[in-house]
Amino acid sequence: MVWDQKPQPSYHDLVDVAGIVNANGYTRHWNAFAGEPYLVNPNAQHGKPATIVYSDPQSIAERTRLIRMLGLRGAMAWELSQDSNDHALIGALGPVLN
């Protein structure tokens, strides 16, 4: 008897994601409702599709604009170690929150 393997989630930092945007069969899309980018590859592994949802400077900037628009007093970041070496995500917070 053979069981289908349940797909396991994997985690990628911004450097990993930046390396595959519009490469290796992945195309970037934008979810306007969520304000979040995602990558889709219809044939990622063994002909099965893969989707990677991630944050980038554009999505962080949209969130910070929402913070300003709603008159909120700050932002909280859950995880900072997944940022790029040039701190692109953290850098997207600064211009709007200062």
Buried (B, 14 or more C-beta within 10 A) or exposed (E): EEEEEEEEEEEBBBEBBBEBBEEEEBEBEEEEEEBBBBBBBEEBEEEEEBEBEBBBBEBBBBBBEEBEEEEEEEEEEEEEEBBBEEEBBBBBBEEBEE
